[in-house]
């Protein structure tokens, strides 16, 4: 192949005929390869890509191969784009220059496909290398925008719209050699194109300006009035894609720059009401986003209040299923038809986490985001902002829709049930007096002939779960609770897959609220769930696993009854034996068994040995597969490792010391150490959770690898690691604390290193999650308790932030351990805590009650010791600086 002349101009490069013919042929083959060709084509591409001027050939074919079809030229261009990402940094500068020079004339090419592909390649160049090294590009784009040739304007706008979408910040930077930022030249031209007679240019220019709402460069701020005027002009554009972008602009502005819309708010709201009914659903959907955005921006509700009588009926109307909605098309799906692989949604296992997590509700009414779901979400948030005041407008419409007769009105009835669920939280005060009538109305709908009415009724009833459970203390409420419970259990055995899914999810929500109240009904619940277990296809089987796991978490030990075990365990064990170690359907079963093992406690002992051994085998096989898949006989998939580690943690928590014999006869500690050192954060997260569990129960079996476990755990607490995976640090921190109180002085070699990391964490609480702060405070206390002579000389550097963190921890055994450490430090170095005495007092006052008499006495000694040290009014001065509530709490230590 030819290469660029050394040191010469890039444009002097010319292709060799043979090379050009060969590469053209390869590109043509790549466009429609047979299965046999794919490997050969890939090998040839790899071969050619080693030549420095391979990309020159591609750009030549793209830009100059006039005799080739547009499709071939496009394919060469896209191949070039993909190559740029991997080869740009090593590409000779002369070749870069040649490619750039060839691309620029293509911006205004006669064929729109060539223009579009040129824009894609140019945007890739800009993402990788910025615009500073390509001043010719900016000049060419400005020149094309100012051209009278529509092809030039459209080509420039296509390239710029892609740059604005992929890397808008590069246009808003100072660039050496330029008198102003590039965006200053482009924004006025974009705004001018709002008036273009060509819909494509209106769309591209508006979309490009919208990309800068978040960055808000000075030129856009200065042009805001013109931008808003342009939006109002385009508001009634005949092109739906332009109207959609107008709505998107107003949504972004209300979210990020609401102040600029305030003078025009009435007009904007009137417009949004209008386009919320747009015949184009994508426009209506974008408009509908405005209501949630307005409420979430916490703008004054009164600006929206007067429009509610017009808005609420629109939302309710848009909540009805469209004829072409996927859910309507899939609604008749027979539960006996096996699922295909493509029917199975991706699943994500959540690694084990020790501490308090912020959980988000997952009210997934429908799978795809569409106008129906967006309208329901808007109604939900509006009900939370305006509460019961929307009921007089909304409820007559809901009641009218619920009463609509005939099969053809089922969508309206279904939308009304969805609306009741959407306002179930925000309007609960107004609905509560009528809740029993609402529920009595909904229960028969669980048996409606239309499956989507049955499924939405399950969801809506689940939205009232908390209040249903609260009311079950009274006899009337008990009857309602039982009716809902039996209704959902009936629907769990529905023949329709969609209804099965909704019923299981609703039942899981009810389980979480009802907790141990489900105990007396366990037998019938288990009979239904295990019947579903035998009936469901693969996709919904995952939801049954979740419902069984949630049930186990809710009722805990009540599950440990012979009758219950006889119903629950045989099908689970049969499925466990049926699935291979490399079958991904094992994941949800592993998760389910984790909850069951924790709930049954020692009652799981009879099932534990084969479960334990299989987890070990899976981890071992996956660790081999990671290095040599052929030797392992399976492809590596770390989720098998994570789920197995979490099930072992569940066994440890459930069996307690009963797991010791299983651990002693296995190589778990060696496998676990490897997992603690894995590069994948979710594997490490679960591994350190198991390490902490084993440290509590059988630390003797970790002993031979203790220094290595401590070394790798302490490394997770460095600031660099924290930024990478805070949950791993959280679990490693907790595991170190659990090891400390079991191995005592043997932990001393790592104590100072760990304390140094923990102090860094405690001194930046606002940047990290609550659980890590709590675990850091507890682990620091445990280290201080077992090694006070090592920690106490440094205590004055961390006492204030440590005590502040201790003050936030709820009363429990871990807090007791931390305070034993506090008392040990003060005994070893009382003067080290003097400057922090007020913080120590606040930490002590954070206790509701210290149940351990020994610890209570130790805390009394600390307080009395400081009172004796601070004579000459020092103690009184310290006490006077404390809040009255803190002083009241200190009275129980008899020092005031």
HUKAHU-V561161 format. One record per residue. RES is the residue in three letters. OMEGA is omega in whole degrees, 0 to 359 (NA if undefined). Layout:
[[RES OMEGA] [RES OMEGA]]
This chain:
[[UNK 179] [UNK 174] [UNK 182] [UNK 180] [UNK 183] [UNK 176] [UNK 181] [UNK 178] [UNK 182] [UNK 185] [UNK 179] [UNK 181] [UNK 175] [UNK 181] [UNK 170] [UNK 184] [UNK 184] [UNK 179] [UNK 181] [UNK 181] [UNK 183] [UNK 183] [UNK 176] [UNK 179] [UNK 180] [UNK 179] [UNK 179] [UNK 178] [UNK 184] [UNK 183] [UNK 181] [UNK 185] [UNK 168] [UNK 183] [UNK 180] [UNK 184] [UNK 193] [UNK 182] [UNK 181] [UNK 180] [UNK 181] [UNK 180] [UNK 180] [UNK 178] [UNK 178] [UNK 180] [UNK 182] [UNK 185] [UNK 177] [UNK 178] [UNK 185] [UNK 183] [UNK 177] [UNK 181] [UNK 175] [UNK 178] [UNK 182] [UNK 181] [UNK 177] [UNK 179] [UNK 182] [UNK 189] [UNK 193] [UNK 185] [UNK 186] [UNK 182] [UNK 181] [UNK 180] [UNK 178] [UNK 182] [UNK 179] [UNK 180] [UNK 177] [UNK 181] [UNK 177] [UNK 179] [UNK 181] [UNK 175] [UNK 176] [UNK 180] [UNK 181] [UNK 179] [UNK 183] [UNK 184] [UNK 183] [UNK 189] [UNK 187] [UNK 186] [UNK 183] [UNK 183] [UNK 177] [UNK 182] [UNK 181] [UNK 179] [UNK 177] [UNK 181] [UNK 179] [UNK 182] [UNK 180] [UNK 182] [UNK 180] [UNK 183] [UNK 189] [UNK 179] [UNK 182] [UNK 179] [UNK 182] [UNK 182] [UNK 182] [UNK 182] [UNK 185] [UNK 179] [UNK 177] [UNK 179] [UNK 183] [UNK 179] [UNK 176] [UNK 178] [UNK 179] [UNK 180] [UNK 181] [UNK 179] [UNK 178] [UNK 176] [UNK 184] [UNK 178] [UNK 184] [UNK 190] [UNK 182] [UNK 180] [UNK 184] [UNK 182] [UNK 181] [UNK 183] [UNK 179] [UNK 181] [UNK 182] [UNK 179] [UNK 182] [UNK 182] [UNK 178] [UNK 181] [UNK 180] [UNK 179] [UNK 181] [UNK 184] [UNK 175] [UNK 180] [UNK 184] [UNK 179] [UNK 179] [UNK 182] [UNK 183] [UNK 179] [UNK 179] [UNK 182] [UNK 178] [UNK 180] [UNK 182] [UNK 180] [UNK 179] [UNK 177] [UNK 181] [UNK 180] [UNK 187] [UNK 185] [UNK 185] [UNK 184] [UNK 183] [UNK 180] [UNK 182] [UNK 179] [UNK 171] [UNK 181] [UNK 182] [UNK 179] [UNK 178] [UNK 183] [UNK 179] [UNK 179] [UNK 181] [UNK 184] [UNK 179] [UNK 178] [UNK 189] [UNK 185] [UNK 179] [UNK 180] [UNK 176] [UNK 183] [UNK 179] [UNK 182] [UNK 173] [UNK 183] [UNK 183] [UNK 175] [UNK 183] [UNK 183] [UNK 181] [UNK 181] [UNK 177] [UNK 181] [UNK 184] [UNK 182] [UNK 179] [UNK 178] [UNK 181] [UNK 179] [UNK 181] [UNK 181] [UNK 184] [UNK 180] [UNK 180] [UNK 181] [UNK 181] [UNK 176] [UNK 184] [UNK 183] [UNK 178] [UNK 176] [UNK 182] [UNK 183] [UNK 188] [UNK 180] [UNK 180] [UNK 178] [UNK 181] [UNK 176] [UNK 179] [UNK 179] [UNK 180] [UNK 177] [UNK 183] [UNK 186] [UNK 181] [UNK 181] [UNK 179] [UNK 182] [UNK 182] [UNK 181] [UNK 176] [UNK 178] [UNK 178] [UNK 180] [UNK 175] [UNK 179] [UNK 180] [UNK 179] [UNK 181] [UNK 178] [UNK 180] [UNK 181] [UNK 181] [UNK 179] [UNK 193] [UNK 186] [UNK 188] [UNK 184] [UNK 183] [UNK 181] [UNK 187] [UNK 180] [UNK 184] [UNK 193] [UNK 181] [UNK 179] [UNK 180] [UNK 180] [UNK 178] [UNK 180] [UNK 182] [UNK 176] [UNK 181] [UNK 185] [UNK 173] [UNK 177] [UNK 183] [UNK 179] [UNK 176] [UNK 187] [UNK 180] [UNK 176] [UNK 179] [UNK 179] [UNK 180] [UNK 178] [UNK 183] [UNK 178] [UNK 185] [UNK 187] [UNK 177] [UNK 180] [UNK 180] [UNK 182] [UNK 181] [UNK 177] [UNK 178] [UNK 175] [UNK 184] [UNK 182] [UNK 185] [UNK 178] [UNK 183] [UNK 190] [UNK 186] [UNK 181] [UNK 185] [UNK 180] [UNK 176] [UNK 184] [UNK 187] [UNK 177] [UNK 179] [UNK 180] [UNK 182] [UNK 178] [UNK 182] [UNK 179] [UNK 177] [UNK 178] [UNK 171] [UNK 182] [UNK 185] [UNK 179] [UNK 181] [UNK 183] [UNK 179] [UNK 181] [UNK 182] [UNK 191] [UNK 183] [UNK 185] [UNK 184] [UNK 180] [UNK 181] [UNK 180] [UNK 182] [UNK 176] [UNK 171] [UNK 180] [UNK 182] [UNK 177] [UNK 185] [UNK 180] [UNK 173] [UNK 178] [UNK 183] [UNK 178] [UNK 179] [UNK 184] [UNK 183] [UNK 187] [UNK 179] [UNK 178] [UNK 184] [UNK 180] [UNK 173] [UNK 182] [UNK 178] [UNK 176] [UNK 178] [UNK 179] [UNK 186] [UNK 187] [UNK 176] [UNK 188] [UNK 185] [UNK 178] [UNK 181] [UNK 184] [UNK 179] [UNK 183] [UNK 180] [UNK 179] [UNK 178] [UNK 178] [UNK 178] [UNK 179] [UNK 178] [UNK 184] [UNK 176] [UNK 179] [UNK 178] [UNK 179] [UNK 187] [UNK 176] [UNK 189] [UNK 184] [UNK 177] [UNK 187] [UNK 180] [UNK 177] [UNK 190] [UNK 191] [UNK 177] [UNK 179] [UNK 179] [UNK 181] [UNK 179] [UNK 180] [UNK 179] [UNK 183] [UNK 182] [UNK 184] [UNK 171] [UNK 181] [UNK 185] [UNK 182] [UNK 185] [UNK 180] [UNK 179] [UNK 178] [UNK 180] [UNK 180] [UNK 179] [UNK 178] [UNK 176] [UNK 180] [UNK 178] [UNK 177] [UNK 182] [UNK 181] [UNK 185] [UNK 179] [UNK 187] [UNK 184] [UNK 188] [UNK 181] [UNK 179] [UNK 181] [UNK 190] [UNK 180] [UNK 182] [UNK 188] [UNK 182] [UNK 178] [UNK 179] [UNK 182] [UNK 178] [UNK 177] [UNK 185] [UNK 186] [UNK 178] [UNK 180] [UNK 175] [UNK 180] [UNK 181] [UNK 182] [UNK 181] [UNK 185] [UNK 182] [UNK 172] [UNK 177] [UNK 184] [UNK 181] [UNK 177] [UNK 175] [UNK 183] [UNK 182] [UNK 176] [UNK 180] [UNK 179] [UNK 179] [UNK 187] [UNK 184] [UNK 184] [UNK 176] [UNK 180] [UNK 179] [UNK 182] [UNK 186] [UNK 176] [UNK 178] [UNK 184] [UNK 180] [UNK 179] [UNK 178] [UNK 180] [UNK 179] [UNK 180] [UNK 181] [UNK 179] [UNK 180] [UNK 180] [UNK 181] [UNK 178] [UNK 179] [UNK 179] [UNK 176] [UNK 182] [UNK 175] [UNK 179] [UNK 177] [UNK 178] [UNK 183] [UNK 185] [UNK 182] [UNK 180] [UNK 177] [UNK 182] [UNK 181] [UNK 182] [UNK 179] [UNK 180] [UNK 179] [UNK 181] [UNK 178] [UNK 177] [UNK 179] [UNK 179] [UNK 182] [UNK 180] [UNK 187] [UNK 178] [UNK 185] [UNK 176] [UNK 180] [UNK 185] [UNK 182] [UNK 184] [UNK 187] [UNK 186] [UNK 183] [UNK 177] [UNK 182] [UNK 179] [UNK 180] [UNK 182] [UNK 182] [UNK 173] [UNK 176] [UNK 180] [UNK 179] [UNK 188] [UNK 191] [UNK 170] [UNK 193] [UNK 186] [UNK 183] [UNK 176] [UNK 178] [UNK 182] [UNK 175] [UNK 176] [UNK 181] [UNK 180] [UNK 178] [UNK 179] [UNK 178] [UNK 177] [UNK 179] [UNK 178] [UNK 185] [UNK 188] [UNK 177] [UNK 189] [UNK 181] [UNK 177] [UNK 187] [UNK 178] [UNK 183] [UNK 181] [UNK 181] [UNK 180] [UNK 180] [UNK 178] [UNK 190] [UNK 195] [UNK 184] [UNK 179] [UNK 179] [UNK 181] [UNK 178] [UNK 179] [UNK 179] [UNK 181] [UNK 184] [UNK 186] [UNK 178] [UNK 182] [UNK 181] [UNK 180] [UNK 183] [UNK 174] [UNK 177] [UNK 184] [UNK 183] [UNK 177] [UNK 176] [UNK 179] [UNK 181] [UNK 181] [UNK 176] [UNK 179] [UNK 181] [UNK 180] [UNK 179] [UNK 182] [UNK 184] [UNK 181] [UNK 182] [UNK 176] [UNK 179] [UNK 187] [UNK 184] [UNK 181] [UNK 193] [UNK 188] [UNK 180] [UNK 179] [UNK 179] [UNK 185] [UNK 180] [UNK 176] [UNK 178] [UNK 181] [UNK 181] [UNK 181] [UNK 182] [UNK 180] [UNK 181] [UNK 178] [UNK 174] [UNK 182] [UNK 181] [UNK 182] [UNK 187] [UNK 182] [UNK 181] [UNK 180] [UNK 181] [UNK 182] [UNK 178] [UNK 172] [UNK 180] [UNK 175] [UNK 189] [UNK 180] [UNK 174] [UNK 180] [UNK 183] [UNK 181] [UNK 180] [UNK 176] [UNK 181] [UNK 177] [UNK 175] [UNK 175] [UNK 178] [UNK 177] [UNK 180] [UNK 180] [UNK 183] [UNK 185] [UNK 183] [UNK 181] [UNK 179] [UNK 180] [UNK 188] [UNK 183] [UNK 179] [UNK 181] [UNK 185] [UNK 183] [UNK 183] [UNK 174] [UNK 185] [UNK 185] [UNK 180] [UNK 177] [UNK 183] [UNK 179] [UNK 177] [UNK 180] [UNK 178] [UNK 181] [UNK 183] [UNK 180] [UNK 181] [UNK 187] [UNK 182] [UNK 175] [UNK 179] [UNK 182] [UNK 180] [UNK 180] [UNK 180] [UNK 174] [UNK 179] [UNK 178] [UNK 179] [UNK 179] [UNK 180] [UNK 178] [UNK 180] [UNK 192] [UNK 185] [UNK 183] [UNK 182] [UNK 182] [UNK 174] [UNK 194] [UNK 186] [UNK 179] [UNK 186] [UNK 181] [UNK 181] [UNK 177] [UNK 181] [UNK 181] [UNK 184] [UNK 178] [UNK 182] [UNK 179] [UNK 180] [UNK 186] [UNK 178] [UNK 182] [UNK 180] [UNK 180] [UNK 181] [UNK 182] [UNK 184] [UNK 186] [UNK 184] [UNK 181] [UNK 176] [UNK 179] [UNK 180] [UNK 182] [UNK 178] [UNK 179] [UNK 179] [UNK 181] [UNK 178] [UNK 179] [UNK 179] [UNK 177] [UNK 184] [UNK 185] [UNK 176] [UNK 185] [UNK 175] [UNK 190] [UNK 181] [UNK 180] [UNK 188] [UNK 181] [UNK 182] [UNK 190] [UNK 185] [UNK 178] [UNK 181] [UNK 180] [UNK 179] [UNK 178] [UNK 182] [UNK 179] [UNK 177] [UNK 180] [UNK 185] [UNK 180] [UNK 178] [UNK 187] [UNK 184] [UNK 184] [UNK 188] [UNK 184] [UNK 187] [UNK 185] [UNK 180] [UNK 178] [UNK 180] [UNK 181] [UNK 178] [UNK 180] [UNK 181] [UNK 181] [UNK 176] [UNK 178] [UNK 180] [UNK 177] [UNK 178] [UNK 181] [UNK 185] [UNK 181] [UNK 184] [UNK 182] [UNK 179] [UNK 188] [UNK 191] [UNK 179] [UNK 185] [UNK 193] [UNK 183] [UNK 180] [UNK 186] [UNK 188] [UNK 185] [UNK 181] [UNK 179] [UNK 181] [UNK 178] [UNK 178] [UNK 179] [UNK 181] [UNK 185] [UNK 186] [UNK 179] [UNK 179] [UNK 171] [UNK 185] [UNK 180] [UNK 177] [UNK 176] [UNK 179] [UNK 182] [UNK 181] [UNK 172] [UNK 176] [UNK 178] [UNK 181] [UNK 180] [UNK 179] [UNK 182] [UNK 178] [UNK 183] [UNK 185] [UNK 186] [UNK 182] [UNK 180] [UNK 180] [UNK 186] [UNK 183] [UNK 184] [UNK 188] [UNK 180] [UNK 179] [UNK 178] [UNK 180] [UNK 179] [UNK 178] [UNK 179] [UNK 182] [UNK 181] [UNK 179] [UNK 169] [UNK 177] [UNK 174] [UNK 187] [UNK 180] [UNK 181] [UNK 180] [UNK 181] [UNK 178] [UNK 180] [UNK 179] [UNK 180] [UNK 176] [UNK 181] [UNK 179] [UNK 184] [UNK 180] [UNK 179] [UNK 179] [UNK 179] [UNK 180] [UNK 180] [UNK 187] [UNK 176] [UNK 180] [UNK 174] [UNK 181] [UNK 181] [UNK 181] [UNK 180] [UNK 178] [UNK 182] [UNK 183] [UNK 180] [UNK 183] [UNK 177] [UNK 181] [UNK 181] [UNK 178] [UNK 180] [UNK 178] [UNK 181] [UNK 182] [UNK 180] [UNK 184] [UNK 177] [UNK 171] [UNK 179] [UNK 184] [UNK NA]]
